[in-house]
Amino acid sequence: MPRDSARLRILAITLASGLSGALLYSHTEGQIAGQPVWLITGGLYAAMIGLCAVVIFRFFPRFGPFLGYTSATRLMLATTCALAPEVAATVTGAPLLNATLIVGGALALQAMVGPPRRSRGIYPARRKLTPGSRPFTGRRTSRPSE
């Protein structure tokens, strides 16, 4: 993957994670250091997940697409929580439920969107013909010696 493409993916994942952190805690009242809670959590989500994205894309690039799926799932969950405060209270109160929904949703999204895998089907794979070999037609081409 070209470096510019990886940087754009990291940026998109970071921004989506920051937005999801802000949306997830948008119903929370109060302030931290004079700033609203949703702003602080959005910044923390963006910083931490952005740092993890940099490490993953640098050292484990095969996990990059899955990181994108988790980011998309996190944003979907956060949007749901912003629209339904009772769901947000349940999700933010149970970190294990939050993680399970995000990773499970990412796995489901990967299964739906991921690259198609070769299916074995009911027919065996075709064997490659080598020079001098003939394809099998189901009929004998020569009579057995008697």
CNS distance restraints for C-alpha pairs under 8 A (distance, minus, plus):
assign (resid   1 and name CA) (resid   5 and name CA) 6.66 0.50 0.50
assign (resid   1 and name CA) (resid   6 and name CA) 6.70 0.50 0.50
assign (resid   2 and name CA) (resid   6 and name CA) 6.48 0.50 0.50
assign (resid   3 and name CA) (resid   7 and name CA) 6.13 0.50 0.50
assign (resid   4 and name CA) (resid   8 and name CA) 6.18 0.50 0.50
assign (resid   5 and name CA) (resid   9 and name CA) 6.23 0.50 0.50
assign (resid   6 and name CA) (resid  10 and name CA) 6.13 0.50 0.50
assign (resid   6 and name CA) (resid  57 and name CA) 7.03 0.50 0.50
assign (resid   7 and name CA) (resid  11 and name CA) 6.09 0.50 0.50
assign (resid   8 and name CA) (resid  12 and name CA) 6.09 0.50 0.50
assign (resid   9 and name CA) (resid  13 and name CA) 6.07 0.50 0.50
assign (resid   9 and name CA) (resid  68 and name CA) 7.85 0.50 0.50
assign (resid  10 and name CA) (resid  14 and name CA) 6.02 0.50 0.50
assign (resid  10 and name CA) (resid  50 and name CA) 6.61 0.50 0.50
assign (resid  10 and name CA) (resid  53 and name CA) 5.91 0.50 0.50
assign (resid  10 and name CA) (resid  54 and name CA) 6.59 0.50 0.50
assign (resid  10 and name CA) (resid  57 and name CA) 7.89 0.50 0.50
assign (resid  11 and name CA) (resid  15 and name CA) 6.11 0.50 0.50
assign (resid  11 and name CA) (resid  50 and name CA) 7.50 0.50 0.50
assign (resid  12 and name CA) (resid  16 and name CA) 6.02 0.50 0.50
assign (resid  13 and name CA) (resid  17 and name CA) 5.98 0.50 0.50
assign (resid  13 and name CA) (resid  49 and name CA) 7.78 0.50 0.50
assign (resid  13 and name CA) (resid  50 and name CA) 6.87 0.50 0.50
assign (resid  13 and name CA) (resid  53 and name CA) 7.48 0.50 0.50
assign (resid  13 and name CA) (resid  67 and name CA) 7.83 0.50 0.50
assign (resid  13 and name CA) (resid  68 and name CA) 6.32 0.50 0.50
assign (resid  13 and name CA) (resid  71 and name CA) 6.03 0.50 0.50
assign (resid  14 and name CA) (resid  18 and name CA) 6.16 0.50 0.50
assign (resid  14 and name CA) (resid  45 and name CA) 7.99 0.50 0.50
assign (resid  14 and name CA) (resid  46 and name CA) 4.97 0.50 0.50
assign (resid  14 and name CA) (resid  47 and name CA) 7.30 0.50 0.50
assign (resid  14 and name CA) (resid  49 and name CA) 6.30 0.50 0.50
assign (resid  14 and name CA) (resid  50 and name CA) 4.63 0.50 0.50
assign (resid  14 and name CA) (resid  53 and name CA) 7.75 0.50 0.50
assign (resid  15 and name CA) (resid  19 and name CA) 6.17 0.50 0.50
assign (resid  15 and name CA) (resid  46 and name CA) 6.34 0.50 0.50
assign (resid  16 and name CA) (resid  20 and name CA) 6.06 0.50 0.50
assign (resid  16 and name CA) (resid  46 and name CA) 7.81 0.50 0.50
assign (resid  16 and name CA) (resid  71 and name CA) 6.53 0.50 0.50
assign (resid  16 and name CA) (resid  72 and name CA) 7.45 0.50 0.50
assign (resid  16 and name CA) (resid  75 and name CA) 6.54 0.50 0.50
assign (resid  17 and name CA) (resid  21 and name CA) 6.12 0.50 0.50
assign (resid  17 and name CA) (resid  42 and name CA) 7.42 0.50 0.50
assign (resid  17 and name CA) (resid  45 and name CA) 5.80 0.50 0.50
assign (resid  17 and name CA) (resid  46 and name CA) 5.30 0.50 0.50
assign (resid  17 and name CA) (resid  49 and name CA) 6.77 0.50 0.50
assign (resid  17 and name CA) (resid  50 and name CA) 7.92 0.50 0.50
assign (resid  17 and name CA) (resid  71 and name CA) 6.12 0.50 0.50
assign (resid  17 and name CA) (resid  74 and name CA) 7.26 0.50 0.50
assign (resid  17 and name CA) (resid  75 and name CA) 6.93 0.50 0.50
assign (resid  18 and name CA) (resid  22 and name CA) 6.28 0.50 0.50
assign (resid  18 and name CA) (resid  41 and name CA) 7.76 0.50 0.50
assign (resid  18 and name CA) (resid  42 and name CA) 4.31 0.50 0.50
assign (resid  18 and name CA) (resid  43 and name CA) 5.76 0.50 0.50
assign (resid  18 and name CA) (resid  44 and name CA) 7.37 0.50 0.50
assign (resid  18 and name CA) (resid  45 and name CA) 5.16 0.50 0.50
assign (resid  18 and name CA) (resid  46 and name CA) 4.12 0.50 0.50
assign (resid  18 and name CA) (resid  47 and name CA) 7.82 0.50 0.50
assign (resid  19 and name CA) (resid  23 and name CA) 6.11 0.50 0.50
assign (resid  19 and name CA) (resid  42 and name CA) 6.00 0.50 0.50
assign (resid  19 and name CA) (resid  46 and name CA) 7.89 0.50 0.50
assign (resid  19 and name CA) (resid  75 and name CA) 7.35 0.50 0.50
assign (resid  20 and name CA) (resid  24 and name CA) 5.88 0.50 0.50
assign (resid  20 and name CA) (resid  42 and name CA) 6.93 0.50 0.50
assign (resid  20 and name CA) (resid  45 and name CA) 7.91 0.50 0.50
assign (resid  20 and name CA) (resid  74 and name CA) 6.37 0.50 0.50
assign (resid  20 and name CA) (resid  75 and name CA) 4.81 0.50 0.50
assign (resid  20 and name CA) (resid  78 and name CA) 5.20 0.50 0.50
assign (resid  20 and name CA) (resid  79 and name CA) 7.25 0.50 0.50
assign (resid  21 and name CA) (resid  25 and name CA) 6.44 0.50 0.50
assign (resid  21 and name CA) (resid  38 and name CA) 7.06 0.50 0.50
assign (resid  21 and name CA) (resid  41 and name CA) 5.52 0.50 0.50
assign (resid  21 and name CA) (resid  42 and name CA) 4.20 0.50 0.50
assign (resid  21 and name CA) (resid  43 and name CA) 7.64 0.50 0.50
assign (resid  21 and name CA) (resid  44 and name CA) 7.80 0.50 0.50
assign (resid  21 and name CA) (resid  45 and name CA) 5.56 0.50 0.50
assign (resid  21 and name CA) (resid  46 and name CA) 7.69 0.50 0.50
assign (resid  21 and name CA) (resid  78 and name CA) 7.21 0.50 0.50
assign (resid  22 and name CA) (resid  26 and name CA) 5.79 0.50 0.50
assign (resid  22 and name CA) (resid  38 and name CA) 4.50 0.50 0.50
assign (resid  22 and name CA) (resid  39 and name CA) 5.87 0.50 0.50
assign (resid  22 and name CA) (resid  40 and name CA) 7.83 0.50 0.50
assign (resid  22 and name CA) (resid  41 and name CA) 5.99 0.50 0.50
assign (resid  22 and name CA) (resid  42 and name CA) 4.24 0.50 0.50
assign (resid  22 and name CA) (resid  43 and name CA) 7.92 0.50 0.50
assign (resid  23 and name CA) (resid  38 and name CA) 7.04 0.50 0.50
assign (resid  23 and name CA) (resid  42 and name CA) 7.84 0.50 0.50
assign (resid  23 and name CA) (resid  78 and name CA) 5.43 0.50 0.50
assign (resid  23 and name CA) (resid  79 and name CA) 6.30 0.50 0.50
assign (resid  23 and name CA) (resid  81 and name CA) 7.31 0.50 0.50
assign (resid  23 and name CA) (resid  82 and name CA) 5.57 0.50 0.50
assign (resid  24 and name CA) (resid  38 and name CA) 7.68 0.50 0.50
assign (resid  24 and name CA) (resid  77 and name CA) 7.92 0.50 0.50
assign (resid  24 and name CA) (resid  78 and name CA) 4.61 0.50 0.50
assign (resid  24 and name CA) (resid  79 and name CA) 7.23 0.50 0.50
assign (resid  24 and name CA) (resid  81 and name CA) 5.84 0.50 0.50
assign (resid  24 and name CA) (resid  82 and name CA) 6.08 0.50 0.50
assign (resid  24 and name CA) (resid  88 and name CA) 6.64 0.50 0.50
assign (resid  24 and name CA) (resid  92 and name CA) 7.74 0.50 0.50
assign (resid  25 and name CA) (resid  37 and name CA) 6.94 0.50 0.50
assign (resid  25 and name CA) (resid  38 and name CA) 5.04 0.50 0.50
assign (resid  25 and name CA) (resid  41 and name CA) 7.15 0.50 0.50
assign (resid  25 and name CA) (resid  82 and name CA) 7.76 0.50 0.50
assign (resid  25 and name CA) (resid  88 and name CA) 7.69 0.50 0.50
assign (resid  26 and name CA) (resid  37 and name CA) 7.62 0.50 0.50
assign (resid  26 and name CA) (resid  38 and name CA) 5.13 0.50 0.50
assign (resid  26 and name CA) (resid  82 and name CA) 6.47 0.50 0.50
assign (resid  27 and name CA) (resid  82 and name CA) 7.01 0.50 0.50
assign (resid  27 and name CA) (resid  85 and name CA) 6.56 0.50 0.50
assign (resid  27 and name CA) (resid  88 and name CA) 7.93 0.50 0.50
assign (resid  28 and name CA) (resid  37 and name CA) 6.65 0.50 0.50
assign (resid  28 and name CA) (resid  38 and name CA) 7.15 0.50 0.50
assign (resid  29 and name CA) (resid  36 and name CA) 7.67 0.50 0.50
assign (resid  29 and name CA) (resid  37 and name CA) 7.04 0.50 0.50
assign (resid  30 and name CA) (resid  36 and name CA) 6.28 0.50 0.50
assign (resid  30 and name CA) (resid  37 and name CA) 6.22 0.50 0.50
assign (resid  31 and name CA) (resid  35 and name CA) 5.15 0.50 0.50
assign (resid  31 and name CA) (resid  36 and name CA) 4.49 0.50 0.50
assign (resid  31 and name CA) (resid  37 and name CA) 5.32 0.50 0.50
assign (resid  32 and name CA) (resid  36 and name CA) 6.28 0.50 0.50
assign (resid  32 and name CA) (resid  37 and name CA) 6.05 0.50 0.50
assign (resid  32 and name CA) (resid  40 and name CA) 7.30 0.50 0.50
assign (resid  35 and name CA) (resid  39 and name CA) 6.78 0.50 0.50
assign (resid  35 and name CA) (resid  40 and name CA) 6.94 0.50 0.50
assign (resid  36 and name CA) (resid  40 and name CA) 6.68 0.50 0.50
assign (resid  37 and name CA) (resid  41 and name CA) 6.15 0.50 0.50
assign (resid  38 and name CA) (resid  42 and name CA) 5.94 0.50 0.50
assign (resid  39 and name CA) (resid  43 and name CA) 6.21 0.50 0.50
assign (resid  40 and name CA) (resid  44 and name CA) 6.18 0.50 0.50
assign (resid  41 and name CA) (resid  45 and name CA) 5.99 0.50 0.50
assign (resid  42 and name CA) (resid  46 and name CA) 6.12 0.50 0.50
assign (resid  43 and name CA) (resid  47 and name CA) 6.05 0.50 0.50
assign (resid  44 and name CA) (resid  48 and name CA) 5.99 0.50 0.50
assign (resid  45 and name CA) (resid  49 and name CA) 5.80 0.50 0.50
assign (resid  45 and name CA) (resid  50 and name CA) 7.87 0.50 0.50
assign (resid  46 and name CA) (resid  50 and name CA) 5.52 0.50 0.50
assign (resid  47 and name CA) (resid  51 and name CA) 6.06 0.50 0.50
assign (resid  48 and name CA) (resid  52 and name CA) 6.26 0.50 0.50
assign (resid  49 and name CA) (resid  53 and name CA) 6.00 0.50 0.50
assign (resid  50 and name CA) (resid  54 and name CA) 6.30 0.50 0.50
assign (resid  51 and name CA) (resid  55 and name CA) 6.44 0.50 0.50
assign (resid  52 and name CA) (resid  56 and name CA) 6.04 0.50 0.50
assign (resid  53 and name CA) (resid  57 and name CA) 5.92 0.50 0.50
assign (resid  53 and name CA) (resid  64 and name CA) 7.68 0.50 0.50
assign (resid  53 and name CA) (resid  67 and name CA) 7.33 0.50 0.50
assign (resid  54 and name CA) (resid  58 and name CA) 6.03 0.50 0.50
assign (resid  55 and name CA) (resid  59 and name CA) 5.93 0.50 0.50
assign (resid  55 and name CA) (resid  60 and name CA) 7.49 0.50 0.50
assign (resid  56 and name CA) (resid  60 and name CA) 4.81 0.50 0.50
assign (resid  56 and name CA) (resid  61 and name CA) 6.04 0.50 0.50
assign (resid  56 and name CA) (resid  63 and name CA) 6.77 0.50 0.50
assign (resid  56 and name CA) (resid  64 and name CA) 6.58 0.50 0.50
assign (resid  57 and name CA) (resid  61 and name CA) 4.51 0.50 0.50
assign (resid  57 and name CA) (resid  62 and name CA) 7.91 0.50 0.50
assign (resid  57 and name CA) (resid  63 and name CA) 7.49 0.50 0.50
assign (resid  57 and name CA) (resid  64 and name CA) 5.79 0.50 0.50
assign (resid  60 and name CA) (resid  64 and name CA) 7.38 0.50 0.50
assign (resid  63 and name CA) (resid  67 and name CA) 6.35 0.50 0.50
assign (resid  64 and name CA) (resid  68 and name CA) 6.49 0.50 0.50
assign (resid  65 and name CA) (resid  69 and name CA) 6.39 0.50 0.50
assign (resid  66 and name CA) (resid  70 and name CA) 6.23 0.50 0.50
assign (resid  66 and name CA) (resid 106 and name CA) 7.01 0.50 0.50
assign (resid  66 and name CA) (resid 107 and name CA) 7.95 0.50 0.50
assign (resid  66 and name CA) (resid 110 and name CA) 7.10 0.50 0.50
assign (resid  67 and name CA) (resid  71 and name CA) 6.18 0.50 0.50
assign (resid  68 and name CA) (resid  72 and name CA) 6.23 0.50 0.50
assign (resid  69 and name CA) (resid  73 and name CA) 6.12 0.50 0.50
assign (resid  69 and name CA) (resid 106 and name CA) 4.93 0.50 0.50
assign (resid  69 and name CA) (resid 107 and name CA) 7.75 0.50 0.50
assign (resid  69 and name CA) (resid 109 and name CA) 6.50 0.50 0.50
assign (resid  69 and name CA) (resid 110 and name CA) 6.59 0.50 0.50
assign (resid  70 and name CA) (resid  74 and name CA) 5.95 0.50 0.50
assign (resid  70 and name CA) (resid 102 and name CA) 6.08 0.50 0.50
assign (resid  70 and name CA) (resid 103 and name CA) 6.26 0.50 0.50
assign (resid  70 and name CA) (resid 105 and name CA) 7.41 0.50 0.50
assign (resid  70 and name CA) (resid 106 and name CA) 4.83 0.50 0.50
assign (resid  71 and name CA) (resid  75 and name CA) 6.21 0.50 0.50
assign (resid  72 and name CA) (resid  76 and name CA) 6.28 0.50 0.50
assign (resid  72 and name CA) (resid 106 and name CA) 7.71 0.50 0.50
assign (resid  73 and name CA) (resid  77 and name CA) 6.16 0.50 0.50
assign (resid  73 and name CA) (resid 102 and name CA) 5.66 0.50 0.50
assign (resid  73 and name CA) (resid 103 and name CA) 7.94 0.50 0.50
assign (resid  73 and name CA) (resid 105 and name CA) 5.84 0.50 0.50
assign (resid  73 and name CA) (resid 106 and name CA) 5.80 0.50 0.50
assign (resid  73 and name CA) (resid 109 and name CA) 7.89 0.50 0.50
assign (resid  74 and name CA) (resid  78 and name CA) 6.04 0.50 0.50
assign (resid  74 and name CA) (resid 102 and name CA) 5.66 0.50 0.50
assign (resid  75 and name CA) (resid  79 and name CA) 6.08 0.50 0.50
assign (resid  76 and name CA) (resid  80 and name CA) 6.29 0.50 0.50
assign (resid  77 and name CA) (resid  81 and name CA) 6.20 0.50 0.50
assign (resid  77 and name CA) (resid 101 and name CA) 7.98 0.50 0.50
assign (resid  77 and name CA) (resid 102 and name CA) 7.49 0.50 0.50
assign (resid  78 and name CA) (resid  82 and name CA) 6.10 0.50 0.50
assign (resid  78 and name CA) (resid  88 and name CA) 7.93 0.50 0.50
assign (resid  79 and name CA) (resid  83 and name CA) 6.33 0.50 0.50
assign (resid  80 and name CA) (resid  84 and name CA) 6.14 0.50 0.50
assign (resid  80 and name CA) (resid  87 and name CA) 7.63 0.50 0.50
assign (resid  80 and name CA) (resid  88 and name CA) 7.89 0.50 0.50
assign (resid  81 and name CA) (resid  85 and name CA) 5.84 0.50 0.50
assign (resid  81 and name CA) (resid  86 and name CA) 7.72 0.50 0.50
assign (resid  81 and name CA) (resid  87 and name CA) 5.52 0.50 0.50
assign (resid  81 and name CA) (resid  88 and name CA) 4.37 0.50 0.50
assign (resid  81 and name CA) (resid  91 and name CA) 7.90 0.50 0.50
assign (resid  82 and name CA) (resid  88 and name CA) 6.92 0.50 0.50
assign (resid  84 and name CA) (resid  88 and name CA) 6.52 0.50 0.50
assign (resid  85 and name CA) (resid  89 and name CA) 6.20 0.50 0.50
assign (resid  86 and name CA) (resid  90 and name CA) 6.47 0.50 0.50
assign (resid  87 and name CA) (resid  91 and name CA) 6.12 0.50 0.50
assign (resid  88 and name CA) (resid  92 and name CA) 5.86 0.50 0.50
assign (resid  89 and name CA) (resid  93 and name CA) 5.93 0.50 0.50
assign (resid  90 and name CA) (resid  94 and name CA) 6.34 0.50 0.50
assign (resid  91 and name CA) (resid  95 and name CA) 6.86 0.50 0.50
assign (resid  91 and name CA) (resid  97 and name CA) 6.37 0.50 0.50
assign (resid  91 and name CA) (resid  98 and name CA) 5.45 0.50 0.50
assign (resid  92 and name CA) (resid  98 and name CA) 7.06 0.50 0.50
assign (resid  94 and name CA) (resid  98 and name CA) 6.37 0.50 0.50
assign (resid  95 and name CA) (resid  99 and name CA) 6.13 0.50 0.50
assign (resid  96 and name CA) (resid 100 and name CA) 6.01 0.50 0.50
assign (resid  97 and name CA) (resid 101 and name CA) 6.06 0.50 0.50
assign (resid  98 and name CA) (resid 102 and name CA) 6.25 0.50 0.50
assign (resid  99 and name CA) (resid 103 and name CA) 6.03 0.50 0.50
assign (resid 100 and name CA) (resid 104 and name CA) 5.67 0.50 0.50
assign (resid 101 and name CA) (resid 105 and name CA) 5.73 0.50 0.50
assign (resid 102 and name CA) (resid 106 and name CA) 6.06 0.50 0.50
assign (resid 103 and name CA) (resid 107 and name CA) 6.18 0.50 0.50
assign (resid 104 and name CA) (resid 108 and name CA) 6.23 0.50 0.50
assign (resid 105 and name CA) (resid 109 and name CA) 5.99 0.50 0.50
assign (resid 106 and name CA) (resid 110 and name CA) 5.96 0.50 0.50
assign (resid 107 and name CA) (resid 111 and name CA) 6.18 0.50 0.50
assign (resid 108 and name CA) (resid 112 and name CA) 6.28 0.50 0.50
assign (resid 109 and name CA) (resid 113 and name CA) 5.89 0.50 0.50
assign (resid 109 and name CA) (resid 114 and name CA) 7.65 0.50 0.50
assign (resid 110 and name CA) (resid 114 and name CA) 4.88 0.50 0.50
assign (resid 120 and name CA) (resid 124 and name CA) 7.22 0.50 0.50
assign (resid 120 and name CA) (resid 125 and name CA) 7.65 0.50 0.50
assign (resid 129 and name CA) (resid 133 and name CA) 5.99 0.50 0.50
assign (resid 129 and name CA) (resid 134 and name CA) 7.03 0.50 0.50
assign (resid 129 and name CA) (resid 135 and name CA) 7.10 0.50 0.50
